[in-house]
Amino acid sequence: MQATSEVSEILKRLKRRKVGLIGIDGKDGSGKSTLARELASRLGYIHVELDDDEYVEKNLGQFVQNIKYDKVREKINNAQNTLILDGVCLLAVFDRLHIDPDLLIYVKRTGSYGEWRDEEECDVSEDIEGFIARENEEYHRFGEAEAGIEGKKFDPDEWTLSELQKEIIRYHYDFRPHRKSDIIYNRGD
């Protein structure tokens, strides 16, 4: 596994090695699509963003079960050039498609000292359901405090982890994409 914070290093590696399918994985908001667009633009590759309406049914709570797998498979099979596929829970999507990418890049949001901002949620080593319950409780407490500061009524339904947030936490626990990737891209905030 190679770790880098330089897109130029990833570009060098891709120019040296012919690949058909590149997966770019990471937590939501980590910069997967930004990296994918840049690589696709600079190398002339095809880019597919899984959270595009063409490839996923939106607003149904979870991600993996709502992918339009026939459309994704068709896009992969018909690609005449290297294809970059980006999205959350990407190894679970590949698992359902029964394919492996030629290269997997995992994007980590990192702070000014190189710390992984999402490590607590993405590298859980304890009981996952207990962890999610504690995260949900913490989110509730934060919402109550914010409501108190702003003088608003606390609405617990607004301050609970979404099904997508829970799915992403469970996915990282089950698949450990940050450990299985060929390249870790440390994207600074």
C-alpha positions as CSV (number, residue, x, y, z in Angstrom):
1,M,0.0,0.0,0.0
2,Q,1.3,3.4,-0.9
3,A,0.2,6.5,1.0
4,T,0.5,10.0,-0.5
5,S,-1.0,13.5,-0.2
6,E,0.1,14.4,-3.7
7,V,-2.2,13.8,-6.7
8,S,1.0,13.9,-8.9
9,E,2.2,10.7,-7.2
10,I,-1.1,9.0,-8.1
11,L,-0.9,10.3,-11.7
12,K,2.7,8.9,-12.0
13,R,1.6,5.5,-10.8
14,L,-1.4,5.4,-13.2
15,K,0.7,6.5,-16.1
16,R,3.1,3.6,-15.4
17,R,0.5,0.9,-15.1
18,K,-2.4,0.1,-17.4
19,V,-5.6,-0.4,-15.5
20,G,-9.2,-1.0,-16.7
21,L,-11.2,-0.3,-13.5
22,I,-10.2,2.1,-10.7
23,G,-12.2,2.4,-7.5
24,I,-12.1,5.4,-5.4
25,D,-13.5,4.8,-1.9
26,G,-13.8,6.9,1.3
27,K,-16.2,8.4,3.7
28,D,-18.8,10.8,2.4
29,G,-17.3,14.2,2.0
30,S,-13.8,13.0,1.9
31,G,-13.1,14.2,-1.6
32,K,-13.5,11.0,-3.7
33,S,-15.4,12.7,-6.5
34,T,-13.0,15.6,-6.7
35,L,-10.0,13.3,-6.9
36,A,-11.8,11.1,-9.5
37,R,-12.7,14.1,-11.7
38,E,-9.1,15.4,-11.6
39,L,-7.6,12.0,-12.5
40,A,-10.2,11.4,-15.2
41,S,-9.6,14.9,-16.7
42,R,-5.8,14.7,-16.6
43,L,-5.6,11.1,-18.0
44,G,-8.6,11.0,-20.3
45,Y,-10.4,8.3,-18.3
46,I,-14.1,7.8,-17.9
47,H,-15.6,8.8,-14.5
48,V,-18.7,7.4,-12.9
49,E,-20.0,8.9,-9.7
50,L,-22.1,6.3,-8.0
51,D,-24.2,8.8,-6.1
52,D,-25.4,10.4,-9.4
53,D,-29.1,9.9,-9.9
54,E,-28.4,7.7,-12.9
55,Y,-26.8,5.0,-10.7
56,V,-28.6,5.2,-7.3
57,E,-32.1,5.6,-6.1
58,K,-31.9,8.6,-3.8
59,N,-33.5,9.5,-0.5
60,L,-34.3,5.8,0.4
61,G,-32.0,5.8,3.5
62,Q,-29.3,3.4,2.5
63,F,-26.8,3.3,-0.4
64,V,-25.6,-0.2,-1.3
65,Q,-29.1,-1.7,-1.6
66,N,-30.3,1.2,-3.8
67,I,-27.6,1.1,-6.5
68,K,-28.9,0.5,-10.0
69,Y,-26.6,-2.5,-10.5
70,D,-27.6,-3.2,-14.1
71,K,-26.7,0.3,-15.1
72,V,-23.4,0.2,-13.3
73,R,-22.5,-3.2,-14.8
74,E,-23.4,-2.0,-18.3
75,K,-21.2,1.1,-17.9
76,I,-18.3,-1.0,-16.7
77,N,-18.8,-3.6,-19.5
78,N,-19.1,-1.0,-22.2
79,A,-16.1,1.2,-21.2
80,Q,-13.7,1.6,-24.0
81,N,-11.1,3.2,-21.8
82,T,-10.1,3.1,-18.1
83,L,-13.1,3.7,-15.9
84,I,-12.9,5.4,-12.5
85,L,-15.8,4.5,-10.2
86,D,-16.2,6.5,-7.0
87,G,-18.6,6.2,-4.1
88,V,-19.1,5.3,-0.5
89,C,-19.2,1.6,0.5
90,L,-17.5,0.8,-2.8
91,L,-16.1,-2.6,-1.9
92,A,-19.7,-3.7,-1.0
93,V,-20.9,-2.5,-4.4
94,F,-18.0,-4.4,-6.1
95,D,-18.9,-7.5,-4.0
96,R,-22.5,-7.4,-5.2
97,L,-21.3,-7.0,-8.8
98,H,-18.8,-9.9,-8.3
99,I,-15.9,-7.8,-9.7
100,D,-12.7,-6.5,-8.3
101,P,-11.1,-3.2,-9.3
102,D,-7.7,-3.2,-10.9
103,L,-6.7,-0.5,-8.5
104,L,-8.4,0.8,-5.3
105,I,-7.7,4.3,-3.9
106,Y,-9.0,5.2,-0.5
107,V,-9.4,8.9,0.3
108,K,-8.8,10.0,3.9
109,R,-9.6,13.5,5.2
110,T,-6.5,14.6,7.1
111,G,-5.8,17.5,9.4
112,S,-2.9,19.9,9.4
113,Y,-0.8,17.4,11.4
114,G,-1.6,14.4,9.2
115,E,-4.3,12.9,11.5
116,W,-7.1,11.0,9.9
117,R,-10.3,13.1,10.7
118,D,-12.7,10.2,10.4
119,E,-10.6,7.5,12.0
120,E,-12.9,7.1,15.0
121,E,-15.8,6.1,12.8
122,C,-13.9,4.3,10.1
123,D,-11.5,2.1,12.0
124,V,-13.7,0.8,14.8
125,S,-12.3,-2.2,16.7
126,E,-15.0,-2.6,19.3
127,D,-18.6,-4.0,19.0
128,I,-20.0,-2.0,16.1
129,E,-23.6,-1.8,17.3
130,G,-22.4,-0.6,20.7
131,F,-20.2,2.0,19.0
132,I,-23.1,3.2,16.8
133,A,-25.4,3.5,19.8
134,R,-22.8,5.6,21.7
135,E,-22.3,7.8,18.6
136,N,-26.0,8.3,18.4
137,E,-26.2,9.3,22.1
138,E,-23.4,11.7,21.6
139,Y,-25.1,13.2,18.6
140,H,-28.3,13.7,20.7
141,R,-26.4,15.4,23.5
142,F,-24.8,17.8,21.0
143,G,-28.2,18.6,19.5
144,E,-29.7,19.2,23.0
145,A,-26.8,21.5,23.9
146,E,-27.1,23.4,20.6
147,A,-30.8,23.8,21.0
148,G,-30.3,25.2,24.5
149,I,-27.7,27.7,23.3
150,E,-29.9,28.9,20.5
151,G,-33.0,28.9,22.7
152,K,-34.8,26.4,20.4
153,K,-36.8,23.3,21.2
154,F,-34.8,20.1,20.9
155,D,-36.1,17.7,18.2
156,P,-34.5,14.2,18.8
157,D,-35.6,13.1,15.3
158,E,-33.3,15.8,13.8
159,W,-30.4,14.7,16.0
160,T,-30.0,11.1,15.2
161,L,-27.5,9.3,12.9
162,S,-29.0,8.7,9.5
163,E,-29.3,5.3,8.0
164,L,-26.6,6.2,5.5
165,Q,-24.2,7.3,8.3
166,K,-24.8,4.0,10.1
167,E,-24.3,2.1,6.9
168,I,-21.0,3.8,6.2
169,I,-19.8,3.0,9.8
170,R,-20.8,-0.7,9.4
171,Y,-19.3,-0.9,6.0
172,H,-15.9,0.3,7.2
173,Y,-16.1,-2.2,10.1
174,D,-16.9,-5.1,7.8
175,F,-14.8,-4.3,4.7
176,R,-11.9,-2.2,6.1
177,P,-11.3,-0.5,2.7
178,H,-8.5,1.7,4.2
179,R,-6.5,-1.4,4.8
180,K,-7.3,-3.1,1.5
181,S,-6.5,-0.2,-0.8
182,D,-3.5,0.0,-3.2
183,I,-3.2,3.8,-2.6
184,I,-4.2,5.9,0.4
185,Y,-4.8,9.5,-0.7
186,N,-4.4,11.8,2.4
187,R,-6.5,14.8,1.4
188,G,-5.8,17.8,3.7
189,D,-8.6,20.0,5.0
